[in-house]
Amino acid sequence: MFGRRDNRKKRSKTERLKEGASSIRDTVAAVTPYVLLGVVAIAVTLGIFRGYLYLADSAYLEIQSVEVTGVQWADREQLTHRAGLLRGVHIFDVDPDEARRALESNSWVKEARVDRQLPSTVRVHITERQPAALLVDSGYTVLDGHGRVIKTVEADNAVADLLTLPLLTGLSKREVQQPAGRTQVKRALTAVDYYRRLGLDADNHGISELHLEPVLGLTLVTESGTEIQLGPRDWRVRLDRLEKVRAKLAKRGIEPAYLLLDHRLGPDGRLRRVTVGRAAKDRPSTATGTDNDIE
């Protein structure tokens, strides 16, 4: 048999080496851009990381200023300490939501907002609960316009402006903290607000005290000492009549010690009777008349 004959031309070793080198060059040329991109990405990442480490330890991002707005009654320093907003603290160590919750745990704070302003400022805006009266019961308890307790204060340590609030008497702190008592206080404070909106608090007639009793209802005491007895209900109707009653008494030269406006209303909504108590220089006396008589 004849042996198999190989017709292919054998390549020399040199040719094979040249072909391999060319293949390697092509591969390197194709891969090089990706390698360079990878190197650049690693370098940038390392640079960012090293920059972060530098800033993390740098005083550049430490809190230098805490700006607080909206505060009238609360203690600013106490608020910032409560929220951990202190000079020297790194600004990225401040969690705005956590700081907000800490601020809102203060009895004066209704709402709070905390914003970081790089590089070194924190801005805080506070919405406070507004005091409306001082409950007198073994001390002073500040109440808001909804009859809710804000805090208890000592007369010696109270902010001066708090002591100008109307005093609330006739109820205990325990009663005020019950839903029924809180509702009663809210109604009384709403009546006081209506009194002011009517302009009845002018000329030394501002309200200095509110007295609430289950039977007699609401009595307002003015800065001049006049007691205005409004009874247990229909307070707005009685206050609507009060201005005319006062004007009539002024014409007669009567300075009432008290005005009893809690008699029943007639079918037309007018007061059937108004009792006026006045103190003469020598002796006290009272005058009672119908609504028509007064007006």
ZIGIJO-V814185 format. One record per pair of residues at least 12 apart in sequence whose C-alpha atoms are under 7 Angstrom apart, sorted by the first residue. I is the first residue (numbers start at 1). J is the second residue. D is the distance in whole Angstrom. If there is no record, write none. Layout:
<<I:J:D> <I:J:D>>
This chain:
<<60:119:7> <61:90:6> <61:91:6> <61:119:5> <61:120:5> <62:88:5> <62:89:5> <62:90:4> <62:91:6> <62:120:6> <63:86:7> <63:87:5> <63:88:5> <63:89:5> <63:90:6> <63:91:6> <63:120:4> <63:121:6> <64:87:5> <64:88:7> <64:120:5> <64:121:6> <65:87:7> <65:120:7> <65:121:5> <65:122:6> <66:121:6> <66:122:5> <66:123:6> <67:122:6> <67:123:5> <67:124:6> <68:123:6> <68:124:5> <68:125:6> <69:124:6> <69:125:5> <69:126:6> <70:125:6> <70:126:5> <70:127:6> <71:126:6> <71:128:7> <74:108:6> <79:103:6> <82:102:6> <82:103:7> <83:99:5> <83:102:5> <83:103:6> <91:120:6> <96:114:5> <96:115:6> <99:114:7> <100:112:6> <100:113:6> <100:114:6> <107:150:6> <107:151:7> <108:128:6> <108:129:6> <108:150:6> <109:126:7> <109:127:6> <109:128:5> <109:129:6> <110:127:6> <110:128:5> <110:129:5> <111:126:6> <111:127:5> <111:128:7> <112:125:6> <112:126:5> <112:127:6> <113:125:5> <113:126:7> <129:144:7> <130:144:6> <131:143:6> <131:144:4> <131:145:7> <132:144:5> <132:145:5> <132:165:7> <133:165:5> <133:166:5> <133:167:6> <133:168:6> <134:165:6> <134:166:6> <134:167:5> <134:168:6> <135:167:6> <135:168:5> <135:169:6> <136:167:7> <136:168:6> <136:169:6> <137:172:6> <137:173:6> <139:154:6> <140:152:6> <140:153:5> <140:154:6> <141:153:6> <145:186:6> <145:189:6> <146:186:5> <147:182:5> <147:183:7> <147:185:5> <147:186:5> <148:182:7> <166:207:6> <166:208:4> <166:209:5> <166:210:7> <167:208:6> <167:209:4> <167:210:6> <168:209:6> <168:210:5> <168:211:6> <169:210:6> <169:211:5> <169:212:6> <170:211:5> <170:212:5> <170:213:6> <171:212:7> <191:235:7> <191:236:7> <195:239:7> <200:243:7> <204:223:6> <204:224:6> <205:222:5> <205:223:6> <205:224:6> <206:222:5> <206:223:5> <207:220:7> <207:221:6> <207:222:4> <207:223:6> <208:221:6> <208:222:5> <208:223:5> <209:221:5> <209:222:7> <215:232:7> <216:231:5> <216:232:6> <217:230:7> <217:231:4> <217:232:4> <218:230:5> <218:231:5> <218:232:6> <225:257:7> <226:256:6> <226:257:5> <226:258:5> <227:257:6> <227:258:4> <227:259:6> <228:258:6> <228:259:5> <228:260:6> <229:259:6> <229:260:5> <229:261:6> <229:262:6> <230:260:7> <230:261:5> <230:262:5> <231:262:4> <238:261:6> <244:295:7> <245:294:6> <245:295:6> <248:294:6> <248:295:6> <255:278:6> <256:276:6> <256:277:5> <256:278:4> <257:277:5> <257:278:5> <257:279:6> <258:276:6> <258:277:5> <258:278:7> <259:275:6> <259:276:5> <259:277:6> <260:274:6> <260:275:5> <260:276:6> <261:274:5> <261:275:7> <271:291:5> <272:290:6> <272:291:6> <273:289:6> <273:290:4> <273:291:5> <274:288:6> <274:289:6> <274:290:6> <274:291:6> <275:287:6> <275:288:4> <275:289:6> <276:288:6>>
